[in-house]
Amino acid sequence: MNERALAELEVLREHDDGLTARRERLRQLDAEVAAIRRRAETIDAFFIAYPAEEERRKTEVAEARAQLARRRVERTEAETALEGARDAEARTLAERALARADDHVAVAAARVESAEAARAALEDEAAELPRELPELEARAAAVAGEAAGVPAAGRGPRELVEWASHAHAELFLSAGQIDAQRERIVREANELASMLLGEPTYGSTVAQALDRVAAGG
């Protein structure tokens, strides 16, 4: 067994292992970039739609309150009619009218509560979302600090979205370069293994080529 050649295969395997680990790390970084982008797009879209959505929910609250006020007037009128009922039949009809008025007030009050809750939820989200930006910016800075060629991110959701596009392109390029290096190493390892064994090992990984040579020895 050619010990020097076997040692060369060991070196190639170590190099391939290192590139494999780096390739996996680039995949993880790209997934992080995608996650940052999705969240930044969500925040950006929220604030683009916010003025119109805020106005819509304010209108819903106002309309719900106005309806509740009308229903309360109707109930008061029904109650007055009941108090003025002069016979049993009139009283029965007035009681039914009052019961319906009570139902209408309950429904209108529930609508007010729902509309106000929806408006409050919108305001809470509008207050909360900007607090996420420093964390997203810090995550983007961590990616840029680790991955060569990835630019620093700007501040703000739209800037993060733009940064993510550039970062993904750089990571894709780096991954392609690593894949090309691995292909050369695999080819070199198989050529060396084939020479040592006297039979082709093409299609084997570097580790498989090394194992076949070691077993053949």
C-alpha positions in Angstrom: 0.0 0.0 0.0 1.3 3.4 -0.9 1.3 5.2 2.5 1.9 8.6 1.0 -1.1 8.2 -1.4 -3.3 7.0 1.5 -2.2 10.0 3.5 -3.2 12.2 0.6 -6.6 10.6 0.6 -6.9 11.4 4.3 -6.1 15.0 3.6 -8.6 15.1 0.8 -11.3 13.6 3.1 -10.5 16.2 5.8 -10.8 19.0 3.3 -14.0 17.6 2.0 -15.4 17.3 5.5 -14.5 20.9 6.1 -16.2 22.1 2.9 -19.3 20.0 3.7 -19.6 21.6 7.1 -19.1 25.0 5.6 -21.7 24.3 2.9 -24.2 23.2 5.6 -23.5 26.4 7.5 -24.2 28.5 4.4 -27.5 26.7 4.0 -28.3 27.6 7.6 -27.4 31.2 7.0 -29.5 31.3 3.9 -32.4 30.0 5.8 -31.9 32.7 8.4 -31.8 35.3 5.7 -35.1 34.0 4.3 -36.6 34.1 7.8 -35.5 37.7 8.3 -36.8 38.7 4.9 -40.2 37.1 5.6 -40.6 39.0 8.8 -39.4 42.3 7.4 -41.8 41.9 4.5 -44.7 41.3 7.0 -43.8 44.4 9.0 -43.4 46.5 5.9 -46.7 45.3 4.5 -48.5 46.0 7.8 -47.4 49.6 7.8 -48.2 50.1 4.2 -51.8 49.0 4.8 -52.0 50.5 8.3 -53.5 54.0 7.5 -56.4 52.5 5.5 -56.9 49.7 8.0 -56.9 52.1 11.0 -59.5 54.3 9.3 -61.6 51.3 8.5 -61.6 50.0 12.1 -62.3 53.5 13.4 -65.3 53.6 11.1 -66.5 50.2 12.3 -66.3 51.4 15.9 -68.2 54.6 15.2 -70.9 52.7 13.3 -71.2 50.1 16.0 -71.6 52.7 18.7 -74.2 54.6 16.6 -76.2 51.5 16.1 -76.0 50.7 19.8 -77.3 54.2 20.6 -80.2 53.7 18.2 -81.0 50.3 19.7 -81.0 51.8 23.2 -83.4 54.5 22.1 -85.6 51.7 20.6 -85.5 49.9 23.9 -86.4 53.0 25.8 -89.4 53.5 23.5 -90.4 49.9 24.0 -90.2 50.2 27.7 -92.3 53.4 27.6 -94.9 51.6 25.5 -95.0 48.7 28.0 -95.6 51.2 30.9 -98.4 52.8 28.9 -100.1 49.5 27.9 -103.9 49.7 28.8 -104.9 46.1 28.4 -103.6 42.6 28.5 -103.2 42.3 24.7 -101.3 45.6 24.5 -99.1 44.6 27.4 -98.3 41.2 25.8 -97.3 42.9 22.5 -95.3 45.6 24.4 -93.5 42.9 26.4 -92.5 41.1 23.2 -91.3 44.3 21.6 -89.2 45.0 24.7 -87.7 41.5 24.6 -86.8 42.1 21.0 -85.3 45.5 21.9 -83.2 43.9 24.6 -81.9 41.3 22.1 -81.1 44.1 19.7 -79.2 46.0 22.4 -77.2 42.9 23.3 -76.2 42.3 19.7 -75.3 45.9 19.2 -73.3 46.0 22.4 -71.4 42.8 21.3 -70.7 44.4 18.0 -69.2 47.5 19.7 -67.1 45.3 21.9 -65.8 43.3 18.9 -65.1 46.4 16.9 -63.2 48.1 19.8 -61.2 44.9 20.4 -60.2 44.8 16.7 -59.1 48.4 16.8 -57.2 47.9 20.0 -55.5 44.8 18.5 -54.4 46.8 15.4 -53.0 49.5 17.7 -51.2 47.0 19.8 -49.6 45.4 16.7 -48.6 48.8 15.4 -46.8 49.4 18.6 -45.3 46.0 18.9 -43.9 45.4 15.4 -41.3 48.2 15.4 -39.8 46.6 18.5 -38.9 43.6 16.4 -36.7 45.6 14.1 -33.6 45.9 16.3 -33.6 42.1 16.7 -34.0 41.5 13.0 -31.2 44.0 12.3 -29.0 42.3 14.8 -29.6 38.9 13.2 -28.8 40.4 9.8 -25.6 41.9 11.2 -24.6 38.5 12.6 -25.1 36.9 9.1 -23.1 39.7 7.5 -20.4 39.3 10.1 -20.0 35.6 9.4 -20.5 35.3 5.7 -17.9 36.8 3.4 -19.3 39.1 0.7 -22.7 39.6 2.5 -23.2 43.4 3.0 -24.2 45.1 6.1 -27.9 45.6 6.5 -29.7 48.9 6.6 -32.2 50.0 9.2 -35.9 49.5 8.7 -38.1 46.7 7.2 -37.7 47.8 3.6 -34.0 48.0 3.9 -33.9 44.5 5.5 -35.9 43.1 2.6 -33.4 44.6 0.1 -30.5 43.4 2.1 -31.9 39.9 2.2 -32.0 39.8 -1.6 -28.3 40.7 -1.8 -27.4 38.4 1.0 -29.1 35.4 -0.6 -27.3 36.1 -3.9 -23.9 36.2 -2.1 -24.6 33.0 -0.2 -25.8 31.3 -3.3 -22.5 32.3 -5.0 -20.4 31.1 -2.1 -22.3 27.8 -2.0 -21.7 27.3 -5.7 -18.0 27.9 -5.2 -17.8 25.3 -2.4 -19.7 22.8 -4.5 -17.2 23.3 -7.3 -14.3 22.8 -4.9 -15.9 19.6 -3.6 -16.4 18.3 -7.1 -12.7 18.7 -7.8 -11.8 17.0 -4.5 -14.1 14.1 -5.2 -12.7 13.7 -8.7 -9.1 13.9 -7.4 -9.8 11.3 -4.6 -11.4 8.9 -7.1 -8.6 9.2 -9.5 -6.1 8.5 -6.8 -8.1 5.6 -5.4 -8.6 4.1 -8.8 -4.9 4.3 -9.4 -4.1 2.6 -6.1 -6.7 -0.1 -6.5 -6.3 -0.7 -10.2 -10.1 -0.4 -10.6 -12.4 2.5 -11.1 -14.0 4.0 -8.0 -15.8 6.9 -9.8 -19.1 7.8 -8.2 -17.7 7.3 -4.7 -17.6 10.0 -2.1 -14.1 11.0 -0.8 -14.8 9.0 2.4 -16.0 6.0 0.4 -12.9 6.1 -1.8 -10.7 6.3 1.2 -12.5 3.3 2.8 -12.1 1.2 -0.3 -8.4 1.9 -0.5 -8.0 1.2 3.2 -9.9 -2.0 2.9 -7.9 -3.0 -0.2 -4.7 -2.5 1.6 
